[in-house]
């Protein structure tokens, strides 16, 4: 019973409390401030951020989680070679994927580009990169590591990362399976990337945020023309194409994972 409480009920309770505290301002004040409607995720993230330092100290014996993750040395983390490398890598992956689609005649440039979306794209890429890396590659991974081996913790974290992303009911089972495989592989890659740069989380944030940001940037300047081989390039999602669900994206992520596994430098300290 003690093990059940420590390894399962405690983190579940923590997540539930964070969620309730996060949605409370929206429930209480959205009728007076309509802007708050649909902004629950921001409040949940803020509560999570303020709670993480105490949680890390009590649960993982990490006295200063923000210093460990690289936020206390923010400028150094942004100028770090691995941060810039992962950001550039995400850019090249999206650029190569777009090049193939344009070469095949499946993408065309829009006649009018809405530059006002650039700030939205920047915010989305930063928020998704930071929020999901802190949630999955930091909080969830560290929690799983308390009761599982590192290998199992990486795999379980990646499965959960894949599962919580919504099932696309408008697509076939094959497309959804490919999407889940792609998400699983990107979850493994980001976790291996964190271990290779442990305890700094910024390289993982750079790759994750970069993929999201550059994909949305492509969406703002390009449009899909006609039918295309979705199994190769990825299924259409929100009027654009999601590369994670295509065979090109899955193969790319597979190669990236092999490279990370080959170059693991600090893996022994997690065994």
Secondary structure, 3 states (H helix, E strand, C coil): CHHHHHHHHHHHHHHHHHHHHHHHHHHHHCCCCHHHCCCHHHHHHHHHHHHHHHHHHHHCCCCCHHHHHCCCCHHHHHHCHHHHHHHHHHHHHHHHHHHHHHHCCCEEECCCCCCCHHHHHHHHHHHHHHHHHHHHHHHHHHHHHCCCCHHHHHHHHHHHHHHHCCCCCCCCHHHHHHHHHHHHHHHHHHHHHHHHCCCCCHHHHHHHHHHHHHHHHHHHHEEECCCCCHHHHCCEECCEECHHHCHHHHHHHHHHHHHHHHCCCCHHHHC
